[in-house]
Amino acid sequence: MRAVTPIATSALGRVLLVHTGDHPELDLLDWAALFAGEETTVAAYPYDGVISSLSPTVRTQFEARGLAAPKLRTLPETDLDAVIEVARETRPDLLVMRHPRAFHQSGALARRILSEAPCSV
């Protein structure tokens, strides 16, 4: 049996995490923290109370890794145009988000994210 080689990671300048759920998605927060560099932004879909429930979890996840808490903001809409606009504004080096399986035409949405995002996804 071959040994598994761990992936070498390095911090990126700016990371944008798009949080699409109505509760904290810990696995995505871990990925964003793994690549976090000088600035991380968490942009959440506008569900009732999402920022108030997300804020302490984000802070705890990042502080546990010795990182500064990221900026939190609410997206104006629950659509891909809002995600692309925030990505253009924040100019991240990496966009982290869950595959849009829950949305209608998820494959087309995933292709659009990959083609229109101004950074790596």
RAVENKA-V114901 format. One record per backbone hydrogen bond with DSSP energy under -0.5 kcal/mol. CO is the residue of the C=O (numbers start at 0). NH is the residue of the N-H. E is the energy in kcal/mol with one decimal. If there is no record, write none. Layout:
# RAVENKA-V114901
CO_NH_E ; CO_NH_E
This chain:
# RAVENKA-V114901
2_4_-0.5 ; 3_5_-0.5 ; 12_38_-1.9 ; 13_92_-3.0 ; 13_93_-1.3 ; 14_16_-0.5 ; 14_40_-2.6 ; 15_17_-0.6 ; 15_95_-3.2 ; 16_18_-0.7 ; 16_42_-2.9 ; 17_19_-0.7 ; 17_97_-0.5 ; 18_44_-2.4 ; 23_25_-1.0 ; 24_28_-2.0 ; 25_29_-2.3 ; 26_30_-1.9 ; 27_31_-2.6 ; 28_32_-2.5 ; 29_33_-2.1 ; 30_34_-1.4 ; 31_35_-0.6 ; 34_11_-2.4 ; 38_14_-2.2 ; 39_70_-2.4 ; 40_16_-3.0 ; 40_42_-0.6 ; 41_43_-0.6 ; 41_72_-2.2 ; 42_18_-2.8 ; 43_74_-3.4 ; 44_46_-2.2 ; 46_49_-2.0 ; 48_52_-1.9 ; 49_53_-2.4 ; 50_54_-2.8 ; 51_55_-0.6 ; 52_56_-0.6 ; 53_57_-2.8 ; 54_58_-2.4 ; 55_59_-2.3 ; 56_60_-2.6 ; 57_61_-2.4 ; 58_62_-2.7 ; 59_63_-2.0 ; 60_64_-0.5 ; 61_64_-1.0 ; 61_66_-2.6 ; 62_65_-1.5 ; 70_41_-3.3 ; 72_43_-2.6 ; 78_82_-1.2 ; 79_83_-2.6 ; 80_84_-2.3 ; 81_85_-2.2 ; 82_86_-2.2 ; 83_87_-2.1 ; 84_88_-2.2 ; 85_89_-2.8 ; 86_90_-1.5 ; 86_91_-0.6 ; 92_119_-1.3 ; 93_15_-2.7 ; 93_95_-0.5 ; 94_96_-0.5 ; 95_17_-2.8 ; 98_100_-1.9 ; 99_102_-1.5 ; 102_105_-0.7 ; 104_108_-2.0 ; 105_109_-2.5 ; 106_110_-2.2 ; 107_111_-2.2 ; 108_112_-2.5 ; 109_113_-2.3 ; 110_114_-2.1 ; 111_115_-2.8 ; 112_116_-2.1 ; 119_94_-2.7
